[in-house]
Amino acid sequence: MIAALRWIVFAIAALAMNFPILVTLVTSFKSARELSTNPGLWVRAPTFDNYLTVFHVSERLNIFLYLANSMAVALLGTGLAVALALPAAYAIARGKVGERTLLPLIVNLRAVPLIIFAIPLYMMFQWLALLDTRLGLGLILAIVNLPLALVILVNAIRDIPAELDEAALMDGASRTQILLRILAPVCRPAIVTSLIFGFITAWNEFLFGLMLTTSKAVPITVGASFFFAASGGGVQWGVASAVMVVGALPPVLLGLVMYRQISGSMTAGAVKG
């Protein structure tokens, strides 16, 4: 009886949390005519016309370009953030460099609303000719991802006994060798977790994609909004739902595939403290 009650509560909670996703998915398979007469969750006549509209490449709309842009900037923003955070985390965890000033400063910067940085970043990017480029957007996303990656990796390195470093130093290893050959393999779960969270955060970034891109480097989060009125005259809800489903698939699939990796790293203490 108690087990059945738990499953009922779990099912209700899962339905409540995923209801918007379910509505969006169902709407993407409805025609405009059915949407006007059937607002429910049941699809009477499923259609793929909305997805065909989304994947139809035109001069103004190109979802493949938007997806490629998001993939490129997400990989750049994630990889660069982790590459910078790993040696910084080693210096903080082992050498206590910036433990009381640098680490809190970087972490607290992530708590500041990103809109505060929008205007100075736009002016700086305009001067550096980085507007509407994948490189420019990727650099910004690396900064956005850096605080979380740094916190995860600092705590992961702290959990590793310092005796490993001392033994390696006695064997003649350099600090760089210790970091790359000893600590990095041991911290692999934390590194993978940082990469996953960073990729999802970078993929879902909207503000800087909206402000710093116009046509060539537009990410899917911004490009999806171009489809809402693809046929003109009001919002095309079916098309809008289809493009949102397509844009959400990469991070959702990544989270599902890497769920055990993420949960294992977190329970091991990677985000402890």
N, C-alpha and C positions, 0 to 999 in steps of 0.2 A: 504493500500500500504506500509506504513512504517512498520507495523507489519510483513507483508510478507517478506520485505527486511531484517528485523532483523532475521527471521527464516532462510533465505537463508545464511546469514553471519554466523549464529550459526552452521548450518549444514556443511558449508565449513570448519569452524574452527575445529569442532568436528572430521570431516573426516581427516583433516590434522594431528591433534594431535594423533589420534588413528590409523593412517594408518599402522605404523609398527606392531601394535598388530593385525590388520586385516590380514595383509600379513602372519604373523606367524601362525595365526589360520587357514587360508585357506591352507597354505603349509602343515600343519600337517595332512590334509585329502587327500593329493595327493600321489600317488605312485611314485617311482623313475622314472619309464618310463614316466609318465605324466609330471613330473617336467622337464624332458629334452625336451619336446615338447610343453608344455603349461605353460609359466611363468606368465600368467595373474591371475586375481582374481577369475575367474570362474573355478569350479571343474567339470570336465566332468564325472569322475567315482570316487566318494568318497570312501575312504577306511579307515578302522580302523586298518590296519596292523601296522602302525607306533606306535599307542598306545599299541597294543599287544606286540610289541617289547620292548617298554618302561617298561611295567608292567611284562615282563617275567623276573623272578628272576634267576640269575646265580651266579656263584662263584665270578665273578668279578663285576657284576652290580646288585645292589639291590636298586631300587628306594624307596621301603618302608622303608628301613633303613635310606636313606638320608632324607626322609620326616620326619621320627620320630626324627632324630637328629636335624633338623631345628626347629621342634616344641618344643623339649625339651630345646634347648639353647635359643630360642626366648622367651619362657615363663620365663625361669630363668633370662635372661638378662633384660627382661622388669619388672618383678615383683620385683627383687632386686633393680633396679634403682629407681623405684617409692617408695619402702620402705625406701630407703636411702634419697631420695629427699624430702619426706613429712616432717619429723622432721627438716631437714636442712632448708627447706623453711619457716617453722614456726619460727625458730630461727632468720632467716634473716629478715623476714617481721615484726615480732613483737619485737624481741629483738635487731634488728639492728646488729646482730653478723655477722661480715664478709661481710657486705653490700658493703663496698667500696673496699675490697681486695679479699675475697674468691669468691664471686659471679662472678665478672669480670674475675678472674683467671680461674674458671671452665668453664665459657662460652667461653672464648677465646681459651681454650684447644681444644674445638670442632672444632674451625676454623683452627687448625693446620692439615696439611695433615697426615692421619693416618699411612702412610708408614714410617714416622719418628720413630714411636714407635715399628715397626715390629721387628727389630733386638734385641733390649734390652728385649722385651717381649718374644721373642723366647728363648733367653738364660735363662731368669728367669724361664720360664715354663719348660725348659729342666731340670733345677736344681731341680724344685719342682715336677717333674714327672707329669705334667699336660698336656703335649703334647698329642694330639689325644684323648682328653677326653671331654665329654659334659660339665663337671664342668668348665674346663679351658676356653673353648670357651664362655660359658655363663657368666663367670666373666668379660671377656673382653667386651662382648656386653653390660653388665650392665654399664661399664665405658663409653662406647660410647653413651648410652642412657641418662646418668645422666644429662648432661648440659641442654638438651631440657626439660626434666621433671622438673628440678629445676626452670627454667625460667617460665614455665607454672604455677607451683604450687606457686611460690613466688608471682606472679601477682594475682593469684586467692585469696590467703590469704589476700593480701593487699586490695582487693576489699571488704572484709568482715569487717563491723564496729568493731572497737576494744572494743566497749561497751559490746559486747557479752562475750568477755574474762573477762572483769571487773565484769560483773554480775555473771559469773560462779565462779570467785575467791571469791567473797563475799559470795557465797553459800557454800564455802568450797571445791570446785573442785581443783584438782591438774592440773599442766600444761599438764601432759600426758592425763588426762581425758578431758581437754579442746580440745586438739588436736584430740583425737580419737572419742570423743562422740559429739563434737559440730562442730569443723571446718571441719573434714573429711567428714561428711554427706553433709555439705553445699558445699564443694569443689568437690563433687562427679563428676559433669560434667568435671571438669579439670583433675581429677584423671583418669577418663575413657579415656579422650583425650590423656593423657600422655601414658596410657597403649596401646592405639591403635597405636599411632605414634611410640612408642618404639617397639612394636611387628613387625610392617612393616619394620622399620629400621633394626632390628635384623634378620628378615627373609631374607632380601635382602643383608645382609653383605657377601662380597665375599673375601676381602683381607685376613682377619684373618682366615677365614675358609680354605683358600688355604695354608696359611703358618703354621698354628698350628694343622692341622689334616692331616692324611694320609689314614686311612681306617675305624677305628671304629666310629669316630665322624664326618665324612664328612657330611656337610650340602648339601641341594639340590642345592644351587647355584654353588657349586663346583662339586658335583656329576653329575649335568646335562651335564657338559663338557665331561664326560666319554662316553656319548652315541653318540657323534657326529660321531665317526668312529666305531660304534658298530659292523659293519659287515666287517670292514677292507677296505682299499682302498679308501681314500678320505672322505670327509664330507658327512654324510647321512642327507641331509637337511630335509627330512620328519620326521625322528626320532628326529633330533635336535629340530625341531619346536614343535613336540609333547611333548617332555620332558620339554621344556620351558613353554608351555601352562600349563602343570600339576604343575610345580613349581610355577607359578605365580598365580594360582587359590586362595590359602588361603588368601594372603594379599589383592587381588582384591575383593574377596567376603566379607572380613572383612570391607574394605573401603566402599563398597556399602551398606552393612547392617547398618553400624554405621555412615553413612554420616550425618544424621540429628543431631546425638549426637556431632559429630566433629564440624559442622558448628554452632550449638547452643552454644557450649562452646567458640568458637573463637569470635563470635559476642558478647558474654557476657563479653568479656574483658580478657579471660584467657591468651592470648598471647599479651596483650597490653603492649606498651612501648618497 
